[in-house]
Amino acid sequence: FLANATAPLTNYRIEKLSGDNQVLRINNPGEPLRIRVTDGGVPLTNFNVSWTFQGPGTLDTNTTTTDALGQSQVVFTPLNSGISFVRATVTNPNGGAQASADFTLDTPIAVLRLLTLSQQSGAVGSLA
């Protein structure tokens, strides 16, 4: 007879480690959005993380798995200007309760500044 049991998760949580509140440039990947999943301070390994987003962009993947440190990450690339929101969600396999962490990313509109030239005179090619 062989039985496998999973201990109940008592203090299950997800926390943001890095990547929140980035200011990004269109079509340039941002820094990784990194989270850690723990139970009572103990990292949860091989835990599935679902990533969703709202806003003009893409994620490099929609599902990741936590590593030996309980960490996981994705990279967001904005495709247009605006505010984007990314959510990492994990589900407690013992009770179905979800925990999530939200990231906010800003991709401002590129502003071009027109330079006005003062009236200058001098021979072409000279330093006037």
C-alpha positions as CSV (number, residue, x, y, z in Angstrom):
1,F,0.0,0.0,0.0
2,L,1.4,3.4,-1.0
3,A,-0.2,6.8,-0.3
4,N,0.8,10.3,-1.1
5,A,-0.4,13.2,1.0
6,T,0.0,16.9,0.6
7,A,0.2,18.9,3.8
8,P,-2.3,21.7,4.0
9,L,-1.0,25.2,3.2
10,T,-1.5,27.3,6.3
11,N,0.0,30.7,5.4
12,Y,0.0,30.6,1.6
13,R,0.9,33.8,-0.2
14,I,2.3,35.4,-3.3
15,E,4.6,38.5,-3.2
16,K,6.1,40.8,-5.8
17,L,9.8,40.8,-5.9
18,S,10.6,43.1,-8.8
19,G,9.3,44.7,-12.0
20,D,6.4,46.8,-10.7
21,N,5.9,50.4,-11.8
22,Q,8.2,50.3,-14.8
23,V,8.2,53.0,-17.5
24,L,8.7,51.2,-20.8
25,R,9.3,52.0,-24.4
26,I,7.1,50.7,-27.2
27,N,8.3,47.3,-28.7
28,N,11.1,47.0,-26.1
29,P,10.8,44.2,-23.5
30,G,10.7,45.4,-19.9
31,E,12.6,44.0,-16.9
32,P,11.2,40.7,-15.7
33,L,8.1,40.8,-13.5
34,R,9.1,38.5,-10.7
35,I,7.1,36.9,-7.9
36,R,7.7,34.4,-5.0
37,V,5.1,31.9,-3.7
38,T,5.6,30.8,-0.1
39,D,3.7,29.0,2.7
40,G,4.7,30.3,6.2
41,G,7.9,31.7,4.6
42,V,8.8,28.4,3.0
43,P,9.2,28.6,-0.8
44,L,6.7,26.5,-2.8
45,T,8.5,24.7,-5.6
46,N,6.9,23.6,-8.9
47,F,3.8,25.7,-8.3
48,N,1.9,26.8,-11.4
49,V,1.5,30.5,-11.9
50,S,-1.0,32.0,-14.4
51,W,-0.2,35.4,-15.9
52,T,-2.8,37.7,-17.4
53,F,-2.7,41.3,-18.6
54,Q,-4.8,44.2,-19.7
55,G,-3.3,46.8,-22.0
56,P,-1.4,47.2,-25.2
57,G,1.3,44.5,-25.1
58,T,2.3,40.9,-24.9
59,L,3.7,38.5,-22.3
60,D,6.5,36.1,-23.2
61,T,4.4,33.3,-21.7
62,N,1.0,32.9,-19.9
63,T,2.0,30.1,-17.5
64,T,5.1,29.6,-15.5
65,T,6.3,27.3,-12.7
66,T,8.0,28.3,-9.5
67,D,11.7,27.3,-9.0
68,A,13.5,26.0,-5.9
69,L,13.3,29.4,-4.4
70,G,9.5,29.7,-5.0
71,Q,10.2,32.3,-7.7
72,S,8.8,32.7,-11.2
73,Q,8.8,35.5,-13.8
74,V,7.5,36.8,-17.1
75,V,8.5,39.6,-19.4
76,F,6.0,42.2,-20.8
77,T,6.6,44.0,-24.1
78,P,4.4,47.0,-24.8
79,L,3.0,47.3,-28.3
80,N,1.6,50.8,-27.9
81,S,1.5,53.6,-25.4
82,G,-0.7,53.5,-22.3
83,I,-1.0,51.9,-18.9
84,S,-0.9,48.1,-18.7
85,F,-1.7,45.8,-15.8
86,V,-0.2,42.3,-15.3
87,R,-1.6,39.8,-12.7
88,A,0.2,36.7,-11.5
89,T,-2.2,34.2,-9.9
90,V,-1.6,31.0,-8.1
91,T,-4.3,28.5,-6.8
92,N,-3.9,26.6,-3.6
93,P,-4.2,22.9,-4.7
94,N,-5.6,21.9,-1.3
95,G,-8.5,24.4,-1.1
96,G,-8.8,26.2,-4.4
97,A,-8.2,29.6,-2.9
98,Q,-6.4,32.0,-5.2
99,A,-3.7,34.5,-4.4
100,S,-2.5,37.2,-6.8
101,A,0.0,40.0,-7.3
102,D,-0.6,42.9,-9.6
103,F,1.9,44.9,-11.6
104,T,1.4,48.3,-13.2
105,L,3.5,49.3,-16.3
106,D,3.5,52.6,-18.1
107,T,4.4,53.2,-21.7
108,P,4.2,57.0,-22.3
109,I,3.6,58.5,-25.6
110,A,6.8,59.4,-27.3
111,V,7.1,63.2,-27.6
112,L,9.1,64.9,-30.2
113,R,10.4,68.3,-29.5
114,L,10.9,70.7,-32.4
115,L,14.0,72.7,-32.3
116,T,13.9,76.2,-33.7
117,L,17.0,77.5,-35.3
118,S,18.0,81.0,-34.7
119,Q,18.9,83.0,-37.8
120,Q,22.6,82.5,-38.3
121,S,24.9,83.6,-41.1
122,G,28.2,82.5,-42.3
123,A,29.9,80.6,-45.2
124,V,28.8,77.0,-45.7
125,G,31.1,74.7,-43.8
126,S,32.4,77.4,-41.5
127,L,31.9,77.7,-37.8
128,A,29.9,80.8,-37.6
